[in-house]
Amino acid sequence: MRTTHRPRHRLHPVLLALLRPVLRYSYTREAYVLRLVGNDRGPVFVTAEHEALEPPAPSD
């Protein structure tokens, strides 16, 4: 299991809708990840609006 933080990438809502067949929403991450491999690897996506509402992540 991966223990390092995966940075979140902002996506426009239209692009997110187009990628919907290959992405799923992860409630634990509150973000979209790739289906099948998203638990362990791959990018983590959020909508541009969601990223604006979150405070910046601490840089360790």
DAUR-V688468 format. One line per field, one symbol per residue. burial: 1 if it has 9 or more other C-alpha atoms within 8 Angstrom, else 0. Layout:
burial: ???
//
This chain:
burial: 000000000110000100000011010000111100010000111111001000000000
//
